[in-house]
Amino acid sequence: MIPPRFAANLDWLYAEHAYLDRAAAARADGFAAVELQQPHLHDTTALTHALAGLRVALINAPAGDWATGERGFAALPGREAQFRDATLRGLDLATRLGAGRMHVMSGLAEDTPATRACWLANLAWAAAQSPLPLLVEPINRRDMPGYFLHGQQQALALLAALGSPRVQLQLDLYHCRVTEGESLPHLARALDLGVLGHVQVAGVAGRHEPDAAEYSTEFALLAEHGWPGFVGLEYRPRGATSAGLAWLGAAVG
Protein backbone atom coordinates (compact mmCIF):
# COMPACT_ATOMS: atom_id res chain seq x y z
CA MET A 1 0.00 0.00 0.00
CA ILE A 2 1.34 3.44 -0.92
CA PRO A 3 1.75 5.73 2.13
CA PRO A 4 -0.96 8.42 1.97
CA ARG A 5 1.31 11.48 1.82
CA PHE A 6 3.16 10.37 -1.32
CA ALA A 7 2.05 11.63 -4.75
CA ALA A 8 2.83 10.19 -8.18
CA ASN A 9 4.10 12.72 -10.70
CA LEU A 10 2.14 11.77 -13.81
CA ASP A 11 4.53 13.52 -16.18
CA TRP A 12 7.38 11.26 -15.02
CA LEU A 13 5.79 8.06 -13.73
CA TYR A 14 3.63 5.66 -15.76
CA ALA A 15 5.13 6.76 -19.08
CA GLU A 16 4.25 3.29 -20.38
CA HIS A 17 0.61 4.51 -20.46
CA ALA A 18 -1.09 7.25 -22.46
CA TYR A 19 -1.18 10.42 -20.35
CA LEU A 20 -4.87 10.31 -19.52
CA ASP A 21 -4.55 6.65 -18.50
CA ARG A 22 -1.78 7.33 -15.99
CA ALA A 23 -4.14 8.43 -13.24
CA ALA A 24 -5.93 5.09 -13.34
CA ALA A 25 -2.60 3.26 -13.17
CA ALA A 26 -1.55 5.34 -10.14
CA ARG A 27 -4.90 4.70 -8.49
CA ALA A 28 -4.55 0.97 -9.10
CA ASP A 29 -1.15 0.98 -7.37
CA GLY A 30 -2.67 2.62 -4.30
CA PHE A 31 -1.78 6.29 -4.78
CA ALA A 32 -4.31 8.70 -3.31
CA ALA A 33 -2.61 11.81 -4.73
CA VAL A 34 -0.81 12.94 -7.86
CA GLU A 35 1.12 15.96 -9.12
CA LEU A 36 1.03 17.35 -12.64
CA GLN A 37 3.86 19.18 -14.39
CA GLN A 38 2.16 20.27 -17.62
CA PRO A 39 -1.59 19.72 -17.20
CA HIS A 40 -2.36 22.70 -19.44
CA LEU A 41 -1.27 20.64 -22.46
CA HIS A 42 -4.30 18.36 -22.04
CA ASP A 43 -8.06 18.76 -22.34
CA THR A 44 -9.27 19.94 -18.95
CA THR A 45 -12.58 18.09 -19.04
CA ALA A 46 -10.93 14.79 -19.95
CA LEU A 47 -8.20 15.34 -17.37
CA THR A 48 -10.72 16.12 -14.62
CA HIS A 49 -12.61 12.94 -15.45
CA ALA A 50 -9.41 10.87 -15.42
CA LEU A 51 -8.38 12.27 -12.02
CA ALA A 52 -11.68 11.45 -10.29
CA GLY A 53 -11.03 10.09 -6.81
CA LEU A 54 -7.44 11.35 -6.68
CA ARG A 55 -6.18 14.38 -4.81
CA VAL A 56 -4.14 16.79 -6.94
CA ALA A 57 -1.35 17.83 -4.60
CA LEU A 58 0.40 20.16 -7.04
CA ILE A 59 0.36 21.51 -10.56
CA ASN A 60 2.87 23.68 -12.40
CA ALA A 61 1.81 26.96 -13.92
CA PRO A 62 2.47 27.20 -17.66
CA ALA A 63 6.19 27.86 -18.13
CA GLY A 64 6.29 28.99 -21.77
CA ASP A 65 7.43 27.09 -24.82
CA TRP A 66 9.31 24.16 -23.28
CA ALA A 67 10.54 22.90 -26.64
CA THR A 68 12.37 26.16 -27.34
CA GLY A 69 13.92 26.28 -23.89
CA GLU A 70 11.57 28.49 -21.89
CA ARG A 71 11.39 27.57 -18.21
CA GLY A 72 9.10 30.18 -16.71
CA PHE A 73 9.25 33.96 -16.46
CA ALA A 74 9.39 35.07 -12.82
CA ALA A 75 12.98 36.38 -12.92
CA LEU A 76 12.94 37.71 -16.48
CA PRO A 77 12.74 41.52 -16.76
CA GLY A 78 10.55 42.50 -19.68
CA ARG A 79 8.47 39.30 -19.49
CA GLU A 80 6.09 40.46 -16.76
CA ALA A 81 3.04 40.26 -19.03
CA GLN A 82 3.81 36.62 -19.88
CA PHE A 83 4.36 35.86 -16.20
CA ARG A 84 1.01 37.31 -15.21
CA ASP A 85 -0.82 35.54 -18.01
CA ALA A 86 0.79 32.20 -17.15
CA THR A 87 0.05 32.66 -13.46
CA LEU A 88 -3.61 33.48 -14.00
CA ARG A 89 -4.07 30.60 -16.43
CA GLY A 90 -2.38 28.28 -13.98
CA LEU A 91 -4.55 29.44 -11.09
CA ASP A 92 -7.69 28.94 -13.16
CA LEU A 93 -6.64 25.39 -13.99
CA ALA A 94 -5.61 24.70 -10.39
CA THR A 95 -9.08 25.74 -9.25
CA ARG A 96 -10.76 23.55 -11.83
CA LEU A 97 -8.65 20.53 -10.87
CA GLY A 98 -8.87 21.18 -7.14
CA ALA A 99 -5.09 21.41 -6.83
CA GLY A 100 -3.67 22.21 -3.40
CA ARG A 101 -0.60 24.15 -4.59
CA MET A 102 0.92 25.63 -7.73
CA HIS A 103 4.60 25.72 -8.68
CA VAL A 104 5.71 28.91 -10.44
CA MET A 105 8.94 28.56 -12.43
CA SER A 106 11.58 31.28 -12.33
CA GLY A 107 13.15 31.08 -15.79
CA LEU A 108 16.66 31.00 -17.20
CA ALA A 109 18.59 34.00 -15.92
CA GLU A 110 21.66 34.86 -13.88
CA ASP A 111 21.17 36.04 -10.31
CA THR A 112 21.63 39.82 -10.50
CA PRO A 113 20.02 42.76 -8.68
CA ALA A 114 17.71 43.26 -11.69
CA THR A 115 16.56 39.66 -11.89
CA ARG A 116 16.12 39.45 -8.11
CA ALA A 117 14.00 42.61 -8.12
CA CYS A 118 11.93 41.23 -10.99
CA TRP A 119 11.42 37.89 -9.20
CA LEU A 120 10.37 39.60 -5.99
CA ALA A 121 7.92 41.93 -7.74
CA ASN A 122 6.40 39.13 -9.77
CA LEU A 123 5.99 36.78 -6.80
CA ALA A 124 4.48 39.56 -4.68
CA TRP A 125 1.93 40.19 -7.43
CA ALA A 126 1.20 36.47 -7.80
CA ALA A 127 0.78 35.98 -4.05
CA ALA A 128 -1.81 38.76 -4.01
CA GLN A 129 -3.82 37.01 -6.74
CA SER A 130 -3.60 33.46 -5.48
CA PRO A 131 -6.19 31.69 -3.31
CA LEU A 132 -3.75 28.81 -2.76
CA PRO A 133 -0.09 28.51 -1.75
CA LEU A 134 2.47 29.11 -4.49
CA LEU A 135 5.72 27.17 -4.65
CA VAL A 136 9.19 28.07 -5.89
CA GLU A 137 11.83 25.40 -6.48
CA PRO A 138 15.62 25.54 -6.64
CA ILE A 139 16.61 23.35 -9.63
CA ASN A 140 20.14 22.15 -10.11
CA ARG A 141 22.05 23.64 -13.03
CA ARG A 142 23.41 20.30 -14.20
CA ASP A 143 19.93 19.23 -15.29
CA MET A 144 18.68 22.72 -16.14
CA PRO A 145 21.65 24.95 -17.06
CA GLY A 146 21.16 28.63 -16.36
CA TYR A 147 18.06 28.27 -14.17
CA PHE A 148 17.72 31.35 -11.97
CA LEU A 149 16.70 29.69 -8.71
CA HIS A 150 19.25 26.96 -8.07
CA GLY A 151 20.56 27.18 -4.48
CA GLN A 152 18.84 26.55 -1.16
CA GLN A 153 20.33 29.60 0.58
CA GLN A 154 19.45 31.74 -2.44
CA ALA A 155 15.85 30.53 -2.25
CA LEU A 156 15.58 31.10 1.50
CA ALA A 157 17.01 34.62 1.17
CA LEU A 158 14.48 35.48 -1.54
CA LEU A 159 11.59 34.05 0.46
CA ALA A 160 12.69 36.06 3.49
CA ALA A 161 12.89 39.23 1.40
CA LEU A 162 9.46 38.51 -0.09
CA GLY A 163 7.95 37.90 3.33
CA SER A 164 4.75 36.27 2.09
CA PRO A 165 3.48 33.11 3.83
CA ARG A 166 1.57 32.35 0.62
CA VAL A 167 4.84 31.60 -1.23
CA GLN A 168 6.58 28.46 0.00
CA LEU A 169 9.60 26.32 -0.79
CA GLN A 170 9.32 23.29 -3.04
CA LEU A 171 12.29 21.25 -1.89
CA ASP A 172 13.26 18.54 -4.35
CA LEU A 173 15.76 16.46 -2.42
CA TYR A 174 17.31 15.21 -5.67
CA HIS A 175 18.05 18.73 -6.94
CA CYS A 176 19.26 19.67 -3.46
CA ARG A 177 21.74 16.79 -3.30
CA VAL A 178 23.08 17.47 -6.79
CA THR A 179 23.66 21.16 -6.01
CA GLU A 180 24.51 21.12 -2.30
CA GLY A 181 25.92 17.62 -1.84
CA GLU A 182 23.41 16.74 0.90
CA SER A 183 19.75 17.28 1.68
CA LEU A 184 19.05 16.54 5.35
CA PRO A 185 20.30 19.84 6.86
CA HIS A 186 18.49 21.83 4.17
CA LEU A 187 15.25 19.98 4.87
CA ALA A 188 15.68 20.56 8.60
CA ARG A 189 16.30 24.28 8.00
CA ALA A 190 13.17 24.63 5.84
CA LEU A 191 11.09 22.87 8.50
CA ASP A 192 12.50 25.07 11.27
CA LEU A 193 11.75 28.23 9.24
CA GLY A 194 8.22 27.08 8.45
CA VAL A 195 8.64 27.62 4.70
CA LEU A 196 8.38 24.03 3.47
CA GLY A 197 5.43 23.62 1.12
CA HIS A 198 6.21 20.48 -0.89
CA VAL A 199 8.93 17.83 -1.16
CA GLN A 200 10.00 15.75 -4.15
CA VAL A 201 12.44 12.86 -4.50
CA ALA A 202 14.41 10.93 -7.10
CA GLY A 203 17.47 8.74 -6.88
CA VAL A 204 20.60 10.80 -7.38
CA ALA A 205 22.12 8.08 -9.58
CA GLY A 206 20.40 8.52 -12.93
CA ARG A 207 17.28 10.20 -11.52
CA HIS A 208 15.60 6.78 -11.27
CA GLU A 209 13.87 5.19 -8.28
CA PRO A 210 15.70 6.01 -5.05
CA ASP A 211 17.29 3.21 -3.09
CA ALA A 212 15.19 2.17 -0.10
CA ALA A 213 17.57 3.86 2.37
CA GLU A 214 18.41 6.90 0.23
CA TYR A 215 15.90 9.27 1.85
CA SER A 216 14.75 7.24 4.85
CA THR A 217 16.29 9.74 7.29
CA GLU A 218 14.55 12.64 5.56
CA PHE A 219 11.22 10.79 5.62
CA ALA A 220 11.70 10.09 9.33
CA LEU A 221 12.38 13.79 9.95
CA LEU A 222 9.17 14.78 8.17
CA ALA A 223 7.23 12.28 10.26
CA GLU A 224 8.89 13.50 13.46
CA HIS A 225 7.77 17.06 12.68
CA GLY A 226 4.27 15.93 11.76
CA TRP A 227 4.69 17.80 8.50
CA PRO A 228 1.31 17.68 6.69
CA GLY A 229 2.46 18.14 3.09
CA PHE A 230 3.04 15.78 0.20
CA VAL A 231 6.17 14.08 -1.11
CA GLY A 232 6.09 13.87 -4.89
CA LEU A 233 7.79 11.05 -6.76
CA GLU A 234 9.44 12.81 -9.69
CA TYR A 235 11.80 10.27 -11.18
CA ARG A 236 12.36 8.29 -14.35
CA PRO A 237 11.45 4.63 -13.65
CA ARG A 238 14.02 2.09 -14.77
CA GLY A 239 11.24 -0.10 -16.17
CA ALA A 240 7.51 -0.42 -15.60
CA THR A 241 6.50 2.05 -12.89
CA SER A 242 4.51 -0.40 -10.78
CA ALA A 243 7.35 -2.89 -10.63
CA GLY A 244 9.72 -0.24 -9.31
CA LEU A 245 7.64 0.95 -6.35
CA ALA A 246 8.93 -1.61 -3.82
CA TRP A 247 11.58 0.86 -2.61
CA LEU A 248 8.89 3.13 -1.12
CA GLY A 249 7.45 0.65 1.31
CA ALA A 250 10.92 -0.23 2.53
CA ALA A 251 11.90 3.45 2.86
CA VAL A 252 9.03 4.41 5.17
CA GLY A 253 8.43 1.04 6.80
C-alpha distance (Angstrom), angle and dihedral (degrees) to the residues before:
residue distance angle dihedral
M1 . . .
I2 3.81 . .
P3 3.84 112.6 .
P4 3.82 107.9 -108.5
R5 3.81 98.3 -119.8
F6 3.81 94.9 57.8
A7 3.82 120.2 95.8
A8 3.80 128.6 -161.4
N9 3.80 114.4 -130.7
L10 3.80 101.7 -136.3
D11 3.79 94.0 -160.4
W12 3.82 90.4 60.9
L13 3.80 106.8 25.2
Y14 3.81 125.9 60.4
A15 3.80 93.4 24.0
E16 3.81 86.8 153.0
H17 3.84 86.3 74.4
A18 3.80 131.7 63.3
Y19 3.80 108.8 -94.9
L20 3.79 96.9 -106.3
D21 3.82 90.1 49.0
R22 3.80 94.0 55.0
A23 3.79 94.4 81.7
A24 3.80 91.0 58.5
A25 3.80 90.4 49.1
A26 3.82 90.9 50.9
R27 3.79 90.7 47.5
A28 3.79 90.8 50.5
D29 3.81 90.4 53.8
G30 3.80 90.6 53.9
F31 3.80 102.6 -98.9
A32 3.79 114.2 149.2
A33 3.81 94.4 -173.8
V34 3.78 140.0 38.1
E35 3.79 139.0 -173.2
L36 3.79 125.9 -143.0
Q37 3.80 125.8 -150.5
Q38 3.81 101.3 -173.9
P39 3.81 107.7 12.3
H40 3.81 91.2 148.0
L41 3.82 89.1 73.1
H42 3.81 90.5 68.3
D43 3.79 135.8 66.0
T44 3.80 106.2 -87.2
T45 3.79 96.1 -145.5
A46 3.80 92.9 50.7
L47 3.80 91.4 44.1
T48 3.81 92.5 50.3
H49 3.79 90.0 51.0
A50 3.81 92.2 48.7
L51 3.81 92.0 50.2
A52 3.81 95.3 52.4
G53 3.79 110.3 138.4
L54 3.81 94.2 16.6
R55 3.78 126.6 102.9
V56 3.80 114.2 -127.9
A57 3.80 102.9 -139.9
L58 3.80 96.4 -179.9
I59 3.77 144.5 -3.0
N60 3.79 130.4 -172.0
A61 3.77 120.3 -123.4
P62 3.81 113.7 -122.5
A63 3.80 107.7 -76.8
G64 3.81 101.3 -164.8
D65 3.77 128.9 -104.2
W66 3.80 102.2 -14.6
A67 3.80 93.2 -173.7
T68 3.81 91.9 60.0
G69 3.78 93.2 46.4
E70 3.80 104.2 -95.4
R71 3.80 113.5 148.8
G72 3.78 104.2 177.0
F73 3.79 133.6 -60.3
A74 3.81 110.9 -117.5
A75 3.82 96.3 111.3
L76 3.80 97.6 34.9
P77 3.83 114.7 105.4
G78 3.78 110.2 -142.5
R79 3.82 93.3 27.6
E80 3.80 97.0 83.1
A81 3.81 93.4 116.6
Q82 3.81 91.2 54.5
F83 3.80 90.2 46.9
R84 3.78 92.7 52.9
D85 3.78 93.4 45.8
A86 3.81 92.3 48.9
T87 3.80 91.7 46.8
L88 3.79 94.2 50.6
R89 3.80 92.7 45.7
G90 3.77 89.7 48.8
L91 3.80 92.9 49.4
D92 3.79 91.0 49.8
L93 3.79 90.8 52.3
A94 3.81 92.1 44.2
T95 3.80 89.3 54.9
R96 3.78 92.4 48.5
L97 3.81 92.3 49.5
G98 3.80 94.7 41.3
A99 3.80 91.9 -121.5
G100 3.79 117.2 177.8
R101 3.83 97.2 -148.0
M102 3.79 141.1 9.4
H103 3.80 127.3 -142.5
V104 3.81 114.8 -142.5
M105 3.81 114.3 -159.8
S106 3.79 120.7 -138.0
G107 3.81 103.1 -148.4
L108 3.79 136.2 -132.7
A109 3.80 109.2 -55.0
E110 3.78 140.7 119.2
D111 3.79 118.3 -103.6
T112 3.81 104.3 -102.2
P113 3.81 133.7 144.6
A114 3.82 88.9 -98.3
T115 3.79 95.9 50.8
R116 3.81 91.9 43.6
A117 3.81 91.0 51.5
C118 3.81 90.1 48.1
W119 3.82 92.0 49.2
L120 3.79 92.4 49.0
A121 3.81 93.8 48.0
N122 3.78 92.9 46.9
L123 3.81 94.8 47.6
A124 3.81 91.4 46.6
W125 3.81 89.1 53.6
A126 3.81 92.1 46.1
A127 3.81 92.8 48.6
A128 3.80 89.6 54.1
Q129 3.82 90.8 54.0
S130 3.77 99.4 42.6
P131 3.81 125.9 94.9
L132 3.82 89.8 -169.9
P133 3.80 135.3 48.6
L134 3.79 116.4 -80.2
L135 3.79 122.0 -144.4
V136 3.79 132.7 -148.4
E137 3.80 121.3 -166.2
P138 3.80 132.4 -158.2
I139 3.84 105.6 -136.7
N140 3.77 121.7 -164.3
R141 3.79 116.4 -110.8
R142 3.79 94.1 -134.5
D143 3.80 90.6 69.3
M144 3.80 96.0 30.4
P145 3.82 109.6 26.2
G146 3.78 115.0 -151.9
Y147 3.81 96.9 13.3
F148 3.80 109.1 157.9
L149 3.80 99.6 -138.6
H150 3.79 106.1 51.5
G151 3.82 110.5 130.9
Q152 3.80 131.0 67.9
Q153 3.81 95.2 -136.9
Q154 3.81 89.9 46.6
A155 3.81 89.9 53.1
L156 3.80 94.0 46.9
A157 3.81 91.4 49.0
L158 3.80 91.2 51.6
L159 3.79 92.8 47.0
A160 3.80 90.0 50.1
A161 3.80 90.9 50.0
L162 3.80 90.7 47.7
G163 3.78 92.2 49.3
S164 3.80 96.3 -165.8
P165 3.82 119.1 135.8
R166 3.81 87.0 -157.8
V167 3.83 91.0 70.0
Q168 3.79 113.3 68.1
L169 3.78 140.1 175.8
Q170 3.79 121.4 -93.9
L171 3.78 101.3 -156.3
D172 3.79 113.0 -163.3
L173 3.78 103.3 -169.4
Y174 3.81 90.7 -156.2
H175 3.82 93.5 56.5
C176 3.80 89.1 42.9
R177 3.80 93.4 54.2
V178 3.80 93.3 46.4
T179 3.81 92.2 51.2
E180 3.80 102.9 31.9
G181 3.80 102.1 26.1
E182 3.82 93.2 -123.9
S183 3.79 138.6 39.7
L184 3.81 110.4 -164.1
P185 3.84 98.7 79.7
H186 3.80 91.0 45.1
L187 3.79 91.2 51.3
A188 3.80 90.6 48.1
R189 3.81 90.8 50.0
A190 3.81 92.7 50.7
L191 3.81 90.6 49.5
D192 3.81 92.1 48.6
L193 3.82 91.1 49.8
G194 3.80 92.5 47.6
V195 3.81 93.5 -128.1
L196 3.81 100.1 114.4
G197 3.80 110.7 119.1
H198 3.81 104.8 159.0
V199 3.81 139.4 0.1
Q200 3.80 129.9 -151.3
V201 3.79 132.2 -173.2
A202 3.79 141.5 -163.2
G203 3.78 132.5 159.4
V204 3.78 110.3 -90.7
A205 3.81 91.0 -138.2
G206 3.79 104.2 78.2
R207 3.81 95.6 -24.8
H208 3.81 89.5 -92.2
E209 3.80 128.8 128.6
P210 3.80 111.0 -38.1
D211 3.77 119.0 -115.6
A212 3.79 112.4 -101.4
A213 3.82 92.5 -105.9
E214 3.81 97.4 37.3
Y215 3.81 96.6 97.3
S216 3.81 101.6 9.9
T217 3.82 91.8 114.4
E218 3.81 91.3 51.1
F219 3.81 91.2 48.5
A220 3.80 89.8 50.2
L221 3.81 90.2 51.2
L222 3.81 91.4 52.3
A223 3.80 90.0 50.1
E224 3.80 91.7 47.2
H225 3.81 90.1 54.7
G226 3.80 92.5 45.2
W227 3.78 87.7 -127.3
P228 3.84 106.9 -173.6
G229 3.81 100.0 -155.7
F230 3.78 133.8 99.9
V231 3.79 132.3 -96.0
G232 3.79 110.7 -143.4
L233 3.79 121.6 -149.8
E234 3.80 103.2 -138.1
Y235 3.77 105.2 167.4
R236 3.78 140.9 115.9
P237 3.84 108.0 -107.5
R238 3.79 115.0 -131.5
G239 3.80 89.8 -136.4
A240 3.78 135.7 -20.5
T241 3.81 108.1 -2.0
S242 3.80 96.7 -131.0
A243 3.79 93.0 52.4
G244 3.79 91.2 54.1
L245 3.81 98.5 53.5
A246 3.82 97.0 87.4
W247 3.82 90.7 93.9
L248 3.82 91.0 67.8
G249 3.77 97.6 60.3
A250 3.78 90.4 48.3
A251 3.82 92.4 47.3
V252 3.81 95.8 55.7
G253 3.79 99.0 27.0
